Amino acid sequence: MRRLRKLVTGLFVSALTLAMGPLVLAAEVKHPQTLLQPAGPQAEILHEAISWDIAVITVIFIAVALLDAFIMVKFKRRNDEVPENQSHGNPRIEMLAWGTLILGMIIIALHPLHAESVFANTPKSDQTLKVDVTGHQWWWEIRYPDLGIVTGNEMHIPTGVPIEISTTSVDVIHAYGVPRLGGKNDSFPGRVTKFWIQADEPGVYQGQCFELCGASHARMLTRVIAHDPADFEAWVASRQNPQSAPVGPLAEQGQQIFMQYCAACHTIDGTGAKGTIGPDLTALGTRTSIGGGILEMNQENLTAWISDPESVKPGQKTMPKFGSLSADQMTALTTYLLGLK
Ligand code: CUA
């Protein structure tokens, strides 16, 4: 009975372990940050490396399990047998075992080594777009040095061209990454490191900070919005000539409130607001999220964020609470901000 139970348990564990690899590969995981649905050449290479490793490991597992089963049956001790003294080994078998192990490790490393070399070098292309990404506790500053555009948390890119990202940090170590577009990279204070991503198809790709960086690390998201090249050109043109003037009396009142309370820390192109402590808010009304990607952009959430940022992003110290503004003032302010296009 005990033997049967052992056999059943053994078979179950083996089957489960064996099923893991193919299950991981076959899984249609509907998650915005899955590596298993690559959306660019970089991510494709990473996916190939993972698939390769799982395939090789599955083959090794089957070989070892079969060998184990063979040894257990073939060399089973009979009742009347005296156990052999196994004080020293068999050099030939040991050499074979070590040789197989080393060869297996080399085979496993082939794909990841190739992936590593691809990640390290941005492909040479006239169309490579340069983007500077700076980590702050807890949001991302995104600059396009050749286009004169600055934004926060949301990176717009064209499809089909490599995006060379230079990343750094103003405070602690962060790590910028968008898994479906490939790779991630540490953002160190006082040092600039480079990597690249690329998207095949237009779409919104989510990423986040991948280095534990304080209380709101998990609330440090980013979105990459990939456009067809023509649409990207249109986005660049609109960002280079932003709509910054208030439209209507309510927005005019909102702009006055903004200049009084917010302009020391935030920039809005085309206005007197030139602060650099918080994110650049030019064309804020075109962004899809606020608070480092935590809240969807709408008037209600914008009001919640401005009234009490701490409740949205615990631990943040730079954005003060503006809960003392009256409801009318808040409506005017958010109407102005959402009108920035
Ligand atoms: Cu920034 Cu984690």
Residues whose N, C-alpha, C, O or C-beta is under 5 A from the ligand:
A	BS01	CUA	I173 H174 A175 C209 F210 E211 L212 C213 H217 M220
